Amino acid sequence: MARALGSDAGGLVDSLLLITARIGANLLALAWIFMMARLLVPDEAGRVFQAMALAQLGSALVTANLESGSMRFLVTAEAAGRADVMRGFIRLNRLLVGALLVPVAALVAVLLWRKNGGAADFLPLALSAVAAVPMIALARMTSRHAAALGAIRPGLLPRLLAGPLVLTIGLVALHLGGAKPAAWHIVALFTLSEIIAAALQQYLLRRRFAFMAQGPADMSGWRDWARQGAWLAPGLAMSEYRKSLLIALAALVLAPGDVSRLAIAFSIINFISFGVVAVDVAFMPRIARAMASGDAVRRDHLLALSMVIKLAGLALGAALVWALGPLVLALLGPEYVSAEGAMMIMLLIPVLSVLAGPGAGILMAAGLGRLDFASNLAGGVTLALAMWLGGRLGGVDGAAWGAVAGLGVTVLLAALLSRRGAGIGTTIACLRHLRQQGEAAK
């Protein structure tokens, strides 16, 4: 088996390990979210969700998303033997956090003040959220840098697992101790988890990053680095931080209790979305290689095969949500039963994602990053406007429809641009390739 896999064996092991870790992290995330919902009333849980979401979005602002260019700039610099450029890229990334932290922290505090200003625990809540911003930023940028330098596991695993583990253990301890936590206690646990993640990364990667202390740093490429970060910023918001963006937007128009209901409904649905992403992550490297070699038949076969797997997973996931979702909400308490409508509405998010296919991945593999930028930007603007309007007119359910509209525009536009720009169809229509290939084999 190992001989057949050849040089791909290490990559396969890494992929399987990381997918397993992501599944575990998602299960633990659901566990601590459900535990929090049992320990706090919806209004308090909503304040926790908002504080965490703003801290995560703030972490993207303090780095200017520079780290998203790691695969391009660090890999190129290392191949050219330019350790000085590598040091410059990483050092500038870290310096930006210090330079932008004060204005971003002020923005996070102001947004929290809008709904929490009168709360007795506003100060510790805000301080905990602000303290999390640089820690989240450091953990994210370090994982990106490490992945570009071939150290994927020590860079990503602490970031994946520290948060859910610390929050789950902490909430279990509070529950067993009979304590009644306040909202800021849970946000402080979240901040602690990010500190632990960042510290673990620095320890595990100390040898790989030893070159940072061994010479000068060349930051002359900062304009290209900043430009790349700006192009990829909408993609970061609409993929990795889409749950945080959704919660932050919902908090602008909904009461804290309704924010909590929307967040928990989305968390349940997001487990299906994770499965869709996992399939795309597994297939995209092979699809990209087929594109690079000009093998259109293999590319279309892989797209169709991944579509079959995602449709099967979607059918199973949707059936489970339909059958068990209302029961799960009822177990959280009568306050969450009303979130069933939003949960069923947001089931359309993974449905649209599957039907549209991996348009964004195709655009990036084809070198059409500007079209990917356009689809994410259009989706982000639609998300903001639709959630605001939907929340004002229809409360939680209206905001859920807004989330479907924004995220739906993103994936459908990416599929359209993939067809127009790269000449590659990614939608469910790609299933015809399986039938055509079967007929050709007869």
N, C-alpha and C positions, 0 to 999 in steps of 0.2 A: 504493500500500500504506500509506504513512505517513498519507495523507489518510483512508483508511478506518479506520485505528486511532485517529486523532485524538489525544485527550489520553491514551489508553492506551499510546501508542508508547513513551514514556519508561519507563513501568512494565514494559512487555514486555521492553525492552532490559535493564533492571536484573534482571528475573527470569531471563532467559536467561543473563546474565553470572554471576549468583550460582549458578544450577544447574550451569553449566559449572565454576565454581570449586569447588563442593562435590564434583563428580565427581572433579576433579583432586586435591583434598585427600584424598578417600577412597582413591584409587589410590596416592597417596604414602604414606598411613598404612599401607596393606597392605604397601607396599614396605619401609618402615623396620621394621615389625613382623617381617616375614619375615627381613630382614637381621639383626635382633637375635637371632632364634631360631637363626640359623646361627652367630652370634658367641658366644652365651652358652649355658651348659647350662640346662635347663628350670628348675632351682631358682633360678638367678640371674635369669632372665627373669621368673619369677613375682614375685620381690622388686621388680623394676622396675615391673611392672604394678600391684602393690599400692601402691607409693609414689605413682605417678602418679594412681591412682584416688582415694586419700585426699586428695591435694593438690587435685584437682578438686572433690570433695565438700566439702572444707574451704572452698574459695573461695565456695561457695554459702552457707555458714554465716556467713562474716564480713560479708556484705552484707545478711543477713537477707532475701535475695531482693527487696529493695526495688526494684531496677531493673526487675523484671517489670511494674511498674505504669507504666513510662515512656510507653507508647502512650496510656494513659488520662490521666495527670496532666500530662505535659509538653505533649502536644498541646492539651489543654484550656487550660492556662495560657498557651500561646503565642497561641491564638486569642483569649483575653481580654486580651492585651497585658500579662500579669502576668509580666514578666521576673524580678521578685523571687521569685516562687513557683518559677519554673524554677531559679533559682540555689539556692534553699533545698532543693529536691528533690535536685539533683545533689550539692550540698555535703554534705547529710546522708548520702547514699549513700557518699560518700568517707570521711566521718568515721567511719562505722560500721566500716569496714575497720580503721582504727587502733584503735578501741575494743575490737573483738572478736578481734583477731589473736592476742593472747597466749593466751587460753583455747583457741581453736581450734587454734593451733599445738601447745599441750600435748596436746590430744586426738589430733592426727595423730601426734605423736611416741610417745604411749603405745600407740596401735594398731599402729604400726610395730614397737615394742619387743617385742610379743607373739611375733612370728615371726622378728625380726631381731636381737634384743638381744645374742645371742652372736656375731654376725658382726663380723669385723675392721673392716669399712667402715660399721658402723652409723651412726657420728656424721656422716660426710659425706653418707651416704644420707638421714638424717633432716633435716639442715640444708638439703640441696638441695630436698627435698620441701616443707619449711616455707617456704623462700624463694619457692617457686613459688606458694603460696597467694595472697598479695596481688596478684601479677602477673596470675594467671588472673582474679581478681576484678575488677581494674581493666580488663582487656581485655574481659571480658564486659559489665560495666556500661557501659563507654564505647560498645560496639557497640549496646546497647539504647538509650542516650540518643541516639546519633547517628541511629539508625533513626527514632526518634520525631520528630526534628528534620529529617527528610528527607535525611539524609546517609548513606544505607545503605551504599554501596560503600566509602568510606574508613573506615567503622566496622567493617564485617564482613570485608572481604577480608584485612586483616592478621591477623585472628584465625583465619580459615579456613586460610590458607596458610603462615604463619610457622612454626608447629609442625612440620607434616609436612616442609617444605623443610629446616629446620635439622637435624632429626633424620636425614633421608635423607642430606643432604650430609655431616653429621658422621660417620655410620656408614660411608658409602662411604670417607671419608678415613681412618678408623681401619682399615678392611679393607685398603685399598690400601697403607697404611703398615705393615701387618703387626702392628699393635698388638692386644693382647688386653685389651679394656675390662672393667672391673668394673661391677657393677650401678649404683654411684653415679655413674659417668661418664655413663651414659645418662640418668639422672635429672637430672644437672646440665645436659646438653644440652637436655633438656625445659624446665628452668627458664630457660635462656638464650633459648630460642625464645619463651617467654611474655614475657620482658623486651623482646625485639625487637618482638613484636606490639604491646605496650602503647606502646612508644616511637614506633613508626610511626603508630599511631592518633593520639597526641597531636600529632605533627607535621602529619599530614594534616588534622586537624580544628581546628587552632589558630585559624583565622579563624571557623569556625562556633561555637566555644565562647568567642570573645572577650568575649561578654556576661557571662561569669562574673566578670570583674574590674571590672565597670562600675557596681556599685551594691550595695545591701543584699540580704540573703537572708531570705526569709520561710519559716520551717519550721513554721508553726502547723498545717499539715495533716498532721503526722507520724503521727497516729493512723490516719487513713485510709490513708496510704501503707503503714504497717506491717501493717495489716489485709489490704490487697490482696496484699502480699508473702507473708503467711502462707497465704492462700487458694490462691495459685498455686505454693507451694513443692512440694507433692507432684507436680504436673505437671512441674515442672522436673526433679525427680529421676527420674521415670518416662519422660521423653522425652529431653531433651538429655543427661542424665547417667546414663542407664540402664545403659550399659556400665560406667561407673565404679562404680555402685551394685552391679551384679552381681559385679564383681571384688572389691570391698571385702567383700561378704557371703561370697563364696567363700573369701576369705583367712581368715575366722574359723573355718572348719571343714576346709579342705583344706590339704595341704602345698604349699609354694611351687611345686614342679614341676607339681602338678596344677592350680594356679591358672593357670599359664602355658598348659597344654594347653586349659583351658576358655576362656581369653581369646582364644587364637588361633582356636579353633573358632568362637567367637562373632563374631570379626572377619570371618571368611569369610562367615558367614550375614548379618552386619550389612550387607553390601553389597547384598543383596536388600532388606532392610528400608529402606535408604536410597532405593531406587527407589520403594518404596511411598509413603514420605513425600514424595518429589519430586512424584509425581502428585497427592497430596492438596494440597500447597502450591500447585500450579498451578491446581487446580479450586476450592479452597475460597473464594477471593474472589468468583468468579462464582456459586457456590452461595449464599454469604451475601447477595449482591445480590438473587438470586431470592427468597430468604427475606424480605428486607426489603421487597420490592415485592409480596409475596403471590402470586408466580407459582409455584404448586405444580407445574404441569406442567413448566416449565423446570427447577425444582429437582430433580425426580425424574429427568428426562432426564439432567441433568449427573451425578447420583449413579450412575445406571446406566452411563453412558458411561465414567466414571472407573473403575467396577468392571471393565468389559471390558478396559480398558488394563492395570489392575493384575493381572488374572487372566492375561493374555498374558505380562506381564513375570515374574510368579511362575512360570509354567510353564517359561519359558526359563531363569530363574535356578535353579530347582530341578533342572532337567535338567543344567545345567552343574555344580552342586555335586555331584550324584549321580555324574557322569562324571569330573569333574576333582578334586573335593575330596580324595579319598583319595590321588591322585597328588601334590597340593600338599603334603599332610601328610608324605608319604614323602620328598619333596625336602627338607623341613626337617630330616629326620633320623629315625632309628628310634625316638627317644624320643617323637615326636609321632604315630606311627601309631595309638597307642591312643586318640587324641582323635577318631577317626572316628565312634565311637558317639555321643559328645556332639554332634558337628557335625550328624549326621543327626537326632538328637532335637531340637536347637534350630532345625532347618528348620521345625518346627511354629510357631515364633514369627511369621515373616512370613506363613505360611499362615493362622493365626488372625487376624492383623492385616488381611489382605485380606478374609477371609470376614466379619469383623465390620464393616468399613467405618469411615469417619471420624466415629465417634460423638462423640469429644472435640471435634472441630472444630464439629460441629453444635450441641453444648451451649454452647460459647462464643459462637457466632454468634447463638444464641437468647437469650443473656443468662442462661443457667443455669449460671453458674460454680460454684455450690455443688454441683451434681450432678457436674460434672467433678472437683471436689475429692474428692467421695465415692468416685468410681470409682478415682482415682489413689491415694487413701489405702488403700482396700481392697486394691488391687493391690500396693501397697508392703508392707503387712503380710503378705499372702499370700506375696510374693516372699521376704521375710526368713525366715518360718517354714518355707516349703517348701524353700528352699535349704539351710537349716541341717539340717533333718530328712533331706532327700535326700542331702546331702553326708555326713552321719554314716552313713547306711545303705547308700548306693550309690556313694560316691566321686564321681569326675568325672561319670559318667553320671547319678547321682542328683541332683547339683547342677544338671545340665542340665535334668532333669525339673522341678526346683524353679523354674528360670528360666522354663520354658514355663508352669507353673502361675500364677506371679505376673503375668507379662506378659499371659497369656491372660485372667486374671480382669479385668485393667485394660481391655482392649479390648472384651471381651464385655459387661462391666457398663456401659461407656460406651454401647454399642449399645442395650442394654436401656433405659437411662435416657433415651436419645435418643427411643426409641419411646414410653416412658411420659410423659416430661416435655415433649417438643417435638412429639410426634405424628409424628415423621419416622423411617421405617425406613432404616437404613444398611447392613444386611447384604446378603449375596449375593442375597437374595430381591428386592432392588430391580431386578434384571435383568428382572423381569416388566414393568416400565414400558416397556422398549424394545419388547417384543412387543405390549403393549396399544396403544402409539402407532403401531406399524406396522399393526395391524389397523384403527385409527381412520383411518389415511391411505388405506386401500383404498376 
